[in-house]
Amino acid sequence: FDGKAWTEIKTNIPDPYWHDPVNSLEEYWAQIRLYANVKSRYQTLFENPAQTPEYGKVVQVPNFKSQHVVSRNVDVWLPPNYNEDNAYPVIYMHDGQMLFDGASTWNGQEWNIDEVVTHLMMENKIPPVIIVGVWNTGRTRHSEYYPQKPLKLLPTSLRDTLVSRNLAGKPQADQYLNFLVKELKPEIDQKFATLTKAEDTYIMGSSMGGLISMYAMCEYPDVFGGAGCLSTHWVGDPNIQGTEIIKSFAQYLDENLPTANDHKFYFDHGTVGLDGLYEPGQAMVDKIMQSHGFDDMSWMTKKFEGADHSEKSWNERLHIPLQFLLKK
């Protein structure tokens, strides 16, 4: 980057990939060098560090094998006073390495979900719940999290560009959902005290994780009863101009939304950085939700002024989707 490029870059801080504020081109270069150090950035994938939550207990299943996608770590968070004689609802969350312990994450941030969940339980605002953190693998994250069926609704040239540039040449969202539904969930239900029906099974994520959570509930409405989609990445690729990608997601939802009386959707977005691009897409989706009969009991969309695209921002509002989804 030269000085001219920096004048454009600094207007978009905080950037979606490095969240610490930077004031100069030199500081930005330093952030890029850290980000480009792949061995350091994905150190957690190489070392499988133990997650140390503030509350509850994490049981790690390292290198969970799958016939559908590459293996990855899975962290199962058990709430304080977990008792095998009881049965608990379960939330499956993407980007699992970012949930419990900022000391082991690439950017030093975390969702702090164990603290948020525990405080809500102590205040009797949600029931005790199990959290399953499914790690991403880095390289295959976009290809696993980008919904496949909306891809087919795009013009061929645009679809080919997305697949080659963003999805490592191979869309894998359907395989990823097969892994979650047919391999991981049965294992979790066998080894832990879970409530297994859709009404007690939820899926949640941010950004691309928001997209795949939406897709999961549409594809498997008999498995998931609620989806938490924070900072949903409706733009698909922020470098592609136009509304074709957003329209493809809206069309897919219009054709595949589950019934409103027994499913819940939560969407949100901020207004800073990458999150500032999401409002038009969310407005289009909101119209689809209304047309399918989703109301205040089954659907919520929230806008957070001044919130950026970071774990810190998601942590600050996490209590809202948790209470909305888990409320009976």
Contacts in CASP RR format, 6 or more apart in sequence:
PFRMAT RR
TARGET T0000
AUTHOR 0000-0000-0000
METHOD contacts of the structure
MODEL  1
FDGKAWTEIKTNIPDPYWHDPVNSLEEYWAQIRLYANVKSRYQTLFENPA
QTPEYGKVVQVPNFKSQHVVSRNVDVWLPPNYNEDNAYPVIYMHDGQMLF
DGASTWNGQEWNIDEVVTHLMMENKIPPVIIVGVWNTGRTRHSEYYPQKP
LKLLPTSLRDTLVSRNLAGKPQADQYLNFLVKELKPEIDQKFATLTKAED
TYIMGSSMGGLISMYAMCEYPDVFGGAGCLSTHWVGDPNIQGTEIIKSFA
QYLDENLPTANDHKFYFDHGTVGLDGLYEPGQAMVDKIMQSHGFDDMSWM
TKKFEGADHSEKSWNERLHIPLQFLLKK
1 9 0 8 1.000
1 25 0 8 1.000
1 28 0 8 1.000
1 29 0 8 1.000
3 25 0 8 1.000
6 25 0 8 1.000
6 28 0 8 1.000
9 15 0 8 1.000
9 28 0 8 1.000
10 22 0 8 1.000
10 28 0 8 1.000
12 273 0 8 1.000
13 21 0 8 1.000
13 22 0 8 1.000
13 273 0 8 1.000
14 20 0 8 1.000
14 21 0 8 1.000
14 272 0 8 1.000
14 273 0 8 1.000
14 308 0 8 1.000
14 309 0 8 1.000
14 310 0 8 1.000
15 31 0 8 1.000
15 273 0 8 1.000
15 274 0 8 1.000
16 207 0 8 1.000
16 273 0 8 1.000
16 274 0 8 1.000
16 309 0 8 1.000
17 35 0 8 1.000
18 31 0 8 1.000
18 32 0 8 1.000
18 34 0 8 1.000
18 35 0 8 1.000
18 107 0 8 1.000
19 107 0 8 1.000
19 109 0 8 1.000
19 308 0 8 1.000
19 309 0 8 1.000
19 310 0 8 1.000
19 311 0 8 1.000
19 312 0 8 1.000
20 31 0 8 1.000
22 28 0 8 1.000
22 31 0 8 1.000
34 40 0 8 1.000
34 41 0 8 1.000
35 41 0 8 1.000
39 46 0 8 1.000
40 106 0 8 1.000
41 106 0 8 1.000
42 106 0 8 1.000
42 138 0 8 1.000
43 106 0 8 1.000
44 97 0 8 1.000
44 104 0 8 1.000
44 105 0 8 1.000
44 106 0 8 1.000
44 135 0 8 1.000
45 73 0 8 1.000
45 97 0 8 1.000
45 135 0 8 1.000
45 137 0 8 1.000
45 138 0 8 1.000
48 60 0 8 1.000
48 62 0 8 1.000
48 63 0 8 1.000
48 73 0 8 1.000
49 101 0 8 1.000
49 104 0 8 1.000
50 58 0 8 1.000
50 60 0 8 1.000
51 58 0 8 1.000
51 60 0 8 1.000
51 75 0 8 1.000
51 99 0 8 1.000
51 100 0 8 1.000
51 101 0 8 1.000
51 104 0 8 1.000
52 58 0 8 1.000
52 100 0 8 1.000
52 101 0 8 1.000
52 103 0 8 1.000
53 77 0 8 1.000
53 100 0 8 1.000
53 101 0 8 1.000
53 114 0 8 1.000
53 115 0 8 1.000
54 112 0 8 1.000
54 114 0 8 1.000
54 115 0 8 1.000
54 118 0 8 1.000
55 79 0 8 1.000
55 80 0 8 1.000
55 114 0 8 1.000
55 115 0 8 1.000
55 117 0 8 1.000
55 118 0 8 1.000
56 77 0 8 1.000
56 78 0 8 1.000
56 79 0 8 1.000
56 80 0 8 1.000
56 82 0 8 1.000
56 114 0 8 1.000
56 118 0 8 1.000
57 77 0 8 1.000
57 78 0 8 1.000
57 82 0 8 1.000
58 75 0 8 1.000
58 76 0 8 1.000
58 77 0 8 1.000
58 78 0 8 1.000
58 100 0 8 1.000
59 75 0 8 1.000
59 76 0 8 1.000
59 78 0 8 1.000
60 73 0 8 1.000
60 74 0 8 1.000
60 75 0 8 1.000
60 76 0 8 1.000
61 73 0 8 1.000
61 74 0 8 1.000
61 75 0 8 1.000
61 76 0 8 1.000
61 187 0 8 1.000
62 73 0 8 1.000
63 71 0 8 1.000
63 72 0 8 1.000
63 73 0 8 1.000
64 71 0 8 1.000
64 72 0 8 1.000
64 73 0 8 1.000
64 74 0 8 1.000
64 184 0 8 1.000
64 187 0 8 1.000
65 71 0 8 1.000
66 179 0 8 1.000
66 183 0 8 1.000
66 184 0 8 1.000
67 183 0 8 1.000
68 175 0 8 1.000
68 176 0 8 1.000
68 178 0 8 1.000
68 179 0 8 1.000
68 182 0 8 1.000
68 183 0 8 1.000
69 140 0 8 1.000
69 144 0 8 1.000
69 172 0 8 1.000
69 175 0 8 1.000
69 176 0 8 1.000
69 179 0 8 1.000
70 137 0 8 1.000
70 140 0 8 1.000
72 134 0 8 1.000
72 135 0 8 1.000
72 136 0 8 1.000
72 137 0 8 1.000
73 97 0 8 1.000
73 135 0 8 1.000
74 132 0 8 1.000
74 133 0 8 1.000
74 134 0 8 1.000
74 135 0 8 1.000
74 184 0 8 1.000
75 96 0 8 1.000
75 97 0 8 1.000
75 99 0 8 1.000
75 100 0 8 1.000
75 132 0 8 1.000
75 133 0 8 1.000
75 135 0 8 1.000
76 130 0 8 1.000
76 131 0 8 1.000
76 132 0 8 1.000
76 133 0 8 1.000
76 188 0 8 1.000
76 192 0 8 1.000
77 99 0 8 1.000
77 100 0 8 1.000
77 113 0 8 1.000
77 114 0 8 1.000
77 117 0 8 1.000
77 130 0 8 1.000
77 131 0 8 1.000
77 132 0 8 1.000
77 133 0 8 1.000
78 130 0 8 1.000
78 192 0 8 1.000
79 88 0 8 1.000
79 117 0 8 1.000
79 118 0 8 1.000
79 121 0 8 1.000
79 128 0 8 1.000
79 129 0 8 1.000
79 130 0 8 1.000
80 118 0 8 1.000
80 121 0 8 1.000
81 128 0 8 1.000
82 88 0 8 1.000
82 128 0 8 1.000
82 130 0 8 1.000
82 193 0 8 1.000
83 193 0 8 1.000
84 193 0 8 1.000
85 193 0 8 1.000
86 128 0 8 1.000
86 193 0 8 1.000
87 193 0 8 1.000
87 194 0 8 1.000
87 195 0 8 1.000
88 127 0 8 1.000
88 128 0 8 1.000
88 129 0 8 1.000
88 130 0 8 1.000
88 192 0 8 1.000
88 193 0 8 1.000
88 194 0 8 1.000
88 195 0 8 1.000
89 127 0 8 1.000
89 129 0 8 1.000
89 130 0 8 1.000
89 194 0 8 1.000
89 195 0 8 1.000
89 200 0 8 1.000
89 201 0 8 1.000
89 202 0 8 1.000
89 326 0 8 1.000
90 129 0 8 1.000
90 130 0 8 1.000
90 131 0 8 1.000
90 132 0 8 1.000
90 188 0 8 1.000
90 194 0 8 1.000
90 195 0 8 1.000
90 200 0 8 1.000
90 201 0 8 1.000
90 202 0 8 1.000
91 129 0 8 1.000
91 130 0 8 1.000
91 131 0 8 1.000
91 132 0 8 1.000
91 202 0 8 1.000
91 203 0 8 1.000
91 204 0 8 1.000
91 325 0 8 1.000
92 132 0 8 1.000
92 133 0 8 1.000
92 134 0 8 1.000
92 180 0 8 1.000
92 184 0 8 1.000
92 185 0 8 1.000
92 201 0 8 1.000
92 202 0 8 1.000
92 203 0 8 1.000
92 204 0 8 1.000
92 224 0 8 1.000
93 99 0 8 1.000
93 113 0 8 1.000
93 131 0 8 1.000
93 132 0 8 1.000
93 133 0 8 1.000
93 134 0 8 1.000
93 203 0 8 1.000
93 204 0 8 1.000
93 205 0 8 1.000
94 133 0 8 1.000
94 134 0 8 1.000
94 136 0 8 1.000
94 145 0 8 1.000
94 204 0 8 1.000
94 205 0 8 1.000
94 206 0 8 1.000
94 208 0 8 1.000
94 209 0 8 1.000
94 210 0 8 1.000
94 212 0 8 1.000
94 213 0 8 1.000
95 135 0 8 1.000
95 136 0 8 1.000
95 141 0 8 1.000
95 205 0 8 1.000
95 206 0 8 1.000
95 209 0 8 1.000
96 133 0 8 1.000
96 134 0 8 1.000
96 135 0 8 1.000
96 136 0 8 1.000
97 104 0 8 1.000
97 105 0 8 1.000
97 135 0 8 1.000
97 136 0 8 1.000
98 105 0 8 1.000
98 109 0 8 1.000
98 110 0 8 1.000
98 111 0 8 1.000
98 311 0 8 1.000
99 110 0 8 1.000
99 111 0 8 1.000
99 113 0 8 1.000
99 114 0 8 1.000
99 131 0 8 1.000
99 133 0 8 1.000
100 110 0 8 1.000
100 111 0 8 1.000
100 112 0 8 1.000
100 113 0 8 1.000
100 114 0 8 1.000
101 110 0 8 1.000
102 108 0 8 1.000
102 109 0 8 1.000
102 110 0 8 1.000
105 311 0 8 1.000
107 311 0 8 1.000
109 310 0 8 1.000
109 311 0 8 1.000
109 312 0 8 1.000
110 311 0 8 1.000
110 315 0 8 1.000
111 311 0 8 1.000
111 314 0 8 1.000
111 315 0 8 1.000
111 318 0 8 1.000
112 315 0 8 1.000
112 318 0 8 1.000
113 131 0 8 1.000
113 315 0 8 1.000
113 318 0 8 1.000
114 131 0 8 1.000
116 315 0 8 1.000
116 318 0 8 1.000
116 319 0 8 1.000
116 322 0 8 1.000
117 126 0 8 1.000
117 129 0 8 1.000
117 131 0 8 1.000
117 322 0 8 1.000
119 319 0 8 1.000
120 126 0 8 1.000
120 319 0 8 1.000
120 322 0 8 1.000
120 323 0 8 1.000
121 127 0 8 1.000
121 128 0 8 1.000
121 129 0 8 1.000
125 319 0 8 1.000
125 323 0 8 1.000
126 322 0 8 1.000
126 323 0 8 1.000
126 326 0 8 1.000
126 327 0 8 1.000
127 326 0 8 1.000
129 326 0 8 1.000
130 188 0 8 1.000
130 192 0 8 1.000
130 194 0 8 1.000
132 184 0 8 1.000
132 188 0 8 1.000
134 180 0 8 1.000
134 184 0 8 1.000
136 144 0 8 1.000
136 145 0 8 1.000
137 144 0 8 1.000
139 168 0 8 1.000
140 168 0 8 1.000
140 172 0 8 1.000
141 208 0 8 1.000
142 166 0 8 1.000
142 167 0 8 1.000
142 168 0 8 1.000
142 208 0 8 1.000
143 166 0 8 1.000
143 167 0 8 1.000
143 168 0 8 1.000
143 169 0 8 1.000
143 170 0 8 1.000
143 171 0 8 1.000
143 172 0 8 1.000
143 173 0 8 1.000
144 172 0 8 1.000
144 173 0 8 1.000
144 175 0 8 1.000
144 176 0 8 1.000
144 212 0 8 1.000
145 173 0 8 1.000
145 176 0 8 1.000
145 208 0 8 1.000
145 209 0 8 1.000
145 210 0 8 1.000
145 211 0 8 1.000
145 212 0 8 1.000
146 162 0 8 1.000
146 166 0 8 1.000
146 167 0 8 1.000
146 171 0 8 1.000
146 173 0 8 1.000
146 208 0 8 1.000
146 211 0 8 1.000
146 212 0 8 1.000
146 236 0 8 1.000
147 173 0 8 1.000
147 211 0 8 1.000
147 212 0 8 1.000
147 214 0 8 1.000
147 215 0 8 1.000
147 249 0 8 1.000
147 252 0 8 1.000
148 171 0 8 1.000
148 172 0 8 1.000
148 173 0 8 1.000
148 174 0 8 1.000
149 215 0 8 1.000
149 219 0 8 1.000
149 252 0 8 1.000
149 256 0 8 1.000
150 215 0 8 1.000
150 248 0 8 1.000
150 249 0 8 1.000
150 251 0 8 1.000
150 252 0 8 1.000
151 159 0 8 1.000
151 162 0 8 1.000
151 163 0 8 1.000
151 171 0 8 1.000
151 248 0 8 1.000
152 159 0 8 1.000
153 247 0 8 1.000
153 248 0 8 1.000
153 251 0 8 1.000
153 252 0 8 1.000
154 162 0 8 1.000
154 244 0 8 1.000
154 245 0 8 1.000
154 248 0 8 1.000
155 244 0 8 1.000
158 240 0 8 1.000
158 244 0 8 1.000
158 245 0 8 1.000
161 240 0 8 1.000
162 236 0 8 1.000
162 237 0 8 1.000
162 240 0 8 1.000
162 245 0 8 1.000
163 169 0 8 1.000
163 170 0 8 1.000
163 171 0 8 1.000
165 237 0 8 1.000
166 236 0 8 1.000
166 237 0 8 1.000
173 212 0 8 1.000
173 215 0 8 1.000
174 219 0 8 1.000
176 212 0 8 1.000
177 212 0 8 1.000
177 215 0 8 1.000
177 216 0 8 1.000
177 219 0 8 1.000
177 220 0 8 1.000
180 203 0 8 1.000
180 216 0 8 1.000
181 220 0 8 1.000
181 223 0 8 1.000
185 201 0 8 1.000
185 223 0 8 1.000
188 194 0 8 1.000
189 196 0 8 1.000
194 200 0 8 1.000
195 201 0 8 1.000
198 221 0 8 1.000
198 222 0 8 1.000
198 223 0 8 1.000
198 224 0 8 1.000
198 225 0 8 1.000
198 262 0 8 1.000
199 225 0 8 1.000
199 262 0 8 1.000
201 223 0 8 1.000
201 224 0 8 1.000
201 225 0 8 1.000
201 226 0 8 1.000
202 224 0 8 1.000
202 225 0 8 1.000
202 226 0 8 1.000
202 227 0 8 1.000
202 228 0 8 1.000
202 325 0 8 1.000
202 326 0 8 1.000
203 213 0 8 1.000
203 216 0 8 1.000
203 217 0 8 1.000
203 224 0 8 1.000
203 226 0 8 1.000
203 227 0 8 1.000
203 228 0 8 1.000
204 210 0 8 1.000
204 213 0 8 1.000
204 227 0 8 1.000
204 228 0 8 1.000
204 229 0 8 1.000
204 230 0 8 1.000
204 321 0 8 1.000
204 325 0 8 1.000
205 212 0 8 1.000
205 213 0 8 1.000
205 228 0 8 1.000
205 229 0 8 1.000
205 230 0 8 1.000
206 230 0 8 1.000
206 231 0 8 1.000
206 311 0 8 1.000
206 314 0 8 1.000
207 230 0 8 1.000
207 231 0 8 1.000
207 232 0 8 1.000
207 233 0 8 1.000
207 274 0 8 1.000
207 309 0 8 1.000
208 233 0 8 1.000
209 229 0 8 1.000
209 233 0 8 1.000
210 227 0 8 1.000
210 228 0 8 1.000
210 229 0 8 1.000
210 230 0 8 1.000
210 231 0 8 1.000
210 232 0 8 1.000
210 233 0 8 1.000
211 229 0 8 1.000
211 232 0 8 1.000
211 233 0 8 1.000
211 234 0 8 1.000
211 236 0 8 1.000
211 249 0 8 1.000
213 227 0 8 1.000
213 228 0 8 1.000
213 229 0 8 1.000
214 227 0 8 1.000
214 229 0 8 1.000
214 232 0 8 1.000
214 249 0 8 1.000
214 253 0 8 1.000
214 265 0 8 1.000
216 223 0 8 1.000
216 224 0 8 1.000
216 227 0 8 1.000
217 224 0 8 1.000
217 225 0 8 1.000
217 226 0 8 1.000
217 227 0 8 1.000
217 258 0 8 1.000
217 263 0 8 1.000
217 265 0 8 1.000
218 252 0 8 1.000
218 253 0 8 1.000
218 256 0 8 1.000
218 257 0 8 1.000
218 258 0 8 1.000
219 256 0 8 1.000
221 258 0 8 1.000
221 259 0 8 1.000
221 263 0 8 1.000
224 263 0 8 1.000
225 262 0 8 1.000
225 263 0 8 1.000
225 264 0 8 1.000
226 263 0 8 1.000
226 264 0 8 1.000
226 265 0 8 1.000
226 266 0 8 1.000
226 325 0 8 1.000
227 263 0 8 1.000
227 264 0 8 1.000
227 265 0 8 1.000
227 266 0 8 1.000
228 265 0 8 1.000
228 266 0 8 1.000
228 267 0 8 1.000
228 321 0 8 1.000
228 325 0 8 1.000
229 265 0 8 1.000
229 266 0 8 1.000
229 267 0 8 1.000
229 268 0 8 1.000
230 266 0 8 1.000
230 268 0 8 1.000
230 314 0 8 1.000
230 317 0 8 1.000
230 318 0 8 1.000
230 321 0 8 1.000
231 268 0 8 1.000
231 269 0 8 1.000
231 270 0 8 1.000
231 274 0 8 1.000
231 275 0 8 1.000
231 278 0 8 1.000
231 309 0 8 1.000
231 313 0 8 1.000
231 314 0 8 1.000
232 267 0 8 1.000
232 268 0 8 1.000
232 269 0 8 1.000
232 278 0 8 1.000
232 282 0 8 1.000
232 285 0 8 1.000
233 278 0 8 1.000
234 245 0 8 1.000
234 246 0 8 1.000
234 249 0 8 1.000
234 278 0 8 1.000
234 280 0 8 1.000
234 281 0 8 1.000
234 282 0 8 1.000
234 284 0 8 1.000
234 285 0 8 1.000
235 245 0 8 1.000
235 246 0 8 1.000
235 277 0 8 1.000
235 278 0 8 1.000
235 281 0 8 1.000
236 245 0 8 1.000
237 245 0 8 1.000
238 274 0 8 1.000
238 277 0 8 1.000
243 280 0 8 1.000
246 280 0 8 1.000
246 281 0 8 1.000
246 284 0 8 1.000
247 284 0 8 1.000
249 281 0 8 1.000
249 285 0 8 1.000
250 281 0 8 1.000
250 284 0 8 1.000
250 285 0 8 1.000
250 288 0 8 1.000
253 285 0 8 1.000
253 288 0 8 1.000
253 289 0 8 1.000
254 288 0 8 1.000
254 291 0 8 1.000
254 292 0 8 1.000
257 288 0 8 1.000
257 289 0 8 1.000
257 292 0 8 1.000
257 294 0 8 1.000
260 292 0 8 1.000
260 293 0 8 1.000
260 294 0 8 1.000
260 295 0 8 1.000
260 298 0 8 1.000
260 299 0 8 1.000
261 298 0 8 1.000
263 298 0 8 1.000
264 297 0 8 1.000
264 298 0 8 1.000
264 299 0 8 1.000
264 324 0 8 1.000
264 325 0 8 1.000
265 289 0 8 1.000
265 294 0 8 1.000
265 298 0 8 1.000
265 299 0 8 1.000
265 300 0 8 1.000
266 299 0 8 1.000
266 300 0 8 1.000
266 301 0 8 1.000
266 302 0 8 1.000
266 320 0 8 1.000
266 321 0 8 1.000
266 324 0 8 1.000
266 325 0 8 1.000
267 282 0 8 1.000
267 285 0 8 1.000
267 286 0 8 1.000
267 299 0 8 1.000
267 300 0 8 1.000
267 301 0 8 1.000
267 302 0 8 1.000
268 301 0 8 1.000
268 302 0 8 1.000
268 303 0 8 1.000
268 304 0 8 1.000
268 317 0 8 1.000
268 320 0 8 1.000
268 321 0 8 1.000
269 275 0 8 1.000
269 276 0 8 1.000
269 278 0 8 1.000
269 279 0 8 1.000
269 282 0 8 1.000
269 303 0 8 1.000
269 304 0 8 1.000
269 307 0 8 1.000
270 276 0 8 1.000
270 278 0 8 1.000
270 303 0 8 1.000
270 304 0 8 1.000
270 305 0 8 1.000
270 306 0 8 1.000
270 307 0 8 1.000
270 308 0 8 1.000
270 309 0 8 1.000
270 313 0 8 1.000
271 279 0 8 1.000
271 303 0 8 1.000
271 304 0 8 1.000
271 305 0 8 1.000
271 306 0 8 1.000
271 307 0 8 1.000
272 306 0 8 1.000
272 307 0 8 1.000
272 308 0 8 1.000
272 309 0 8 1.000
273 308 0 8 1.000
273 309 0 8 1.000
274 308 0 8 1.000
274 309 0 8 1.000
275 307 0 8 1.000
275 308 0 8 1.000
275 309 0 8 1.000
275 313 0 8 1.000
279 303 0 8 1.000
282 301 0 8 1.000
282 303 0 8 1.000
285 301 0 8 1.000
286 301 0 8 1.000
289 299 0 8 1.000
289 301 0 8 1.000
300 320 0 8 1.000
300 321 0 8 1.000
300 324 0 8 1.000
302 317 0 8 1.000
302 320 0 8 1.000
304 313 0 8 1.000
304 317 0 8 1.000
307 313 0 8 1.000
307 316 0 8 1.000
307 317 0 8 1.000
END
